[in-house]
Every structure is written in C-alpha cells, then in structure tokens.
Amino acid sequence: MTLLSNLTVKLGKNSYKIIIYNNFPLKLKNNFTKIKEYSKIIVITDKTINNIFDDKIHKFCNELKCEKIILPSGEKTKSFKYLEYLMNKILSKKVDRNALLICIGGGVIGDLVGLAASLTLRGIDFIQIPTTLLSQVDSSVGGKTAINSIYGKNLIGTFYQPKIVIISLYFLRKLPKREIISGYAEILKYALIKNKIFFSWLENNGKKILKLNSNACADAIKESCRIKSLIVSKDEKEKNLREILNFGHTFGHALESITGFSNKLNHGESVFLGMYIAIKFSIFMGFCKKSILHDYTNHLDKLNISYKINDYNISASPNLFLKHLKFDKKIKEKKIRFILISDIGKVKVYKLNEEKILLDFLKKEVF
C-alpha cells in the first residue's frame, strides 16, 4: 500500500486516525495493532461493493479471520427494517462487547453500521473503510450515525466515533462518474464554509479531481477531512460550531425527502442544489453579494455539474418544500435554522422567525 497522508481527529479518549492510501487496505494489522485483541470481527458491506470488490474483500476477511454480512444497496437500507435485520445478524454470531465491526461501503452503510455499533450491547467498536468519494470526505469522519424516517433524512441516530478511518483511492476507480460528482459536492462545501484558498485551489484542480488524479484527490480528501476534523474536535455533538457543516443540507435534505430518497436525486446532488438555494437565500436576506453566487455557478458550469431544481425534473411547490423543511433536525424552539454564507470561507447561522420571509423567497427565487 502507498501511504498518501494521515491526520488525527482530536477528541480526547475518542481520538482516532484518518489514513489515506492509494491502494486497497489489506494490511489493517499494520495500521491498527489493537485489532489482534478483538474476540470477533465482522465485516459489513453491501451487495454492490461486494460484487465489485469480491476478491479483495475475500482476501481481507481471510487475513483477519472474520465473518461477513452483506446488506442491500441504496438509501432505503437506512431504515428501521434493516437496522433490526443487521443487529439480529450481528447478535446471531454470539458477539460480546469485545467484538469489532468493520464497515466497507459508502455513506448509507457507514451510517447504518455506526448506529448498529453504538446500540449493540450498548456499544461495540467499529472501523470505517469508506468506498465513495462522498463518504471519504464527509460521512465516515465525525461520528454521526443515522437512519432515515418517513418524516425526513437522518432523524434517528447517535454520535459514535469509529476507532480508525482508512481511506483508499482504489475504490474510487470503480465508481460511476455520478458518484464522483456527488462526492465533489461535500469537498466544495468545505471550501465554501471554511477556506477561501481551498476554493481557489478547487477552481484550478476540480477537473483533476473528477478525473481521479491521485495527487489531486488525495489533497482534496485530506483538506476536507482536516477541516471537518477541526470542527468536530471543537464541537463533537453539534451544539454550535459543527452546525456549519450542514451548509446546503437543510434545503438539500428536504429535496431528498420530496423525491422519496430515490435514485432520482442522490445526496451529493441534493447538496449542490441546497448550496445554490442557500447562497440565493443569503443574497435575498442581504448577507452576501451576488458575486458569491456567480463564483459558485461559474465553477460548477465549468465542471458541467447541475445545480438547479429544473435540471433534475423535481416536482415540488413552495408550500410542499416548506413542509419538508420543518422536519429538519436542526430546528430549535420550533424555528428553522439555516447555515447561510457571507463570503467564501465564512458562514453564519440564521434563525428564521417568520415563515413568510422564506415562503416569499421560495416563490420569487426558487419555484
């Protein structure tokens, strides 16, 4: 394996490393010596990942002498149904509290396995090996676990940190282009909320990332993880600062909910849409200049990435959109909280006091 980079998420006794490799992480024992101490190890993946990387995962399981559980692919796996199924499967293997779960998959499987780990026997260890660009730069880091509800995305979950995150660029070479683009949404988000220099770098290197240039991808993943790690280290349970990581997500999650968490709109695409709407709302509220929107849209236009609702043929209305926004988990005191932007690299929390303001904006600027 070729080591490209590593960093640490500093959370006291819950601290852990993020390691970035160019190849498949077969030699886990070299990176995580504690693995020899576990009573039982279970690898959990989904059908798609297992089919694509069958030989590699088989060798990986043989080396660690672990069992394997395969789940269905897709967002609908993040449900009570499959949480119960997974936990029963784990328990059927007669695990104790010294067991270890290893998740090999994207954000859906990572969120589900993390939640199952936090609940099984009131908490057993787990490792994240994310296989999509989106999960490598976002969901695998920070300890958020969740399943979806009929009322919205990620409304049921816990904060539960992995023991290590191992990122391999090897997985990205097998991903469809749509999934690479989806992951780029979160990379761009980090630049917009925290690092103007990183945004300028993306303007010059965005095409290289989408073409999976190893150096560009490694640098983008490292910087994204660095920004998230710093934020999570200061606010693990999302009491204040960590909220800024939800830039674009309040609007985006509502659109995912409207489309029934279907393949019509994946998470990254919803984030592109959500950030576009959030920037427009920021301008509408007088928080930023129109030039910020121009910088955003110009960047995505150069990369041929869609960011408008009409581009995805989503049928919705201002009132329906508002209804779904009200189920966002960031609502406090019955008021929706938005992460809005004042400049590239600077965002602010805005608490909506009057729904009419938002409804007027949606009617005039979105629908």
Summary of the structure (lengths in Angstrom):
residues: 367
radius of gyration: 20.0
end to end distance: 49.4
largest distance: 59.8
contacts: 1288
relative contact order: 0.11
helix: 54%
strand: 20%
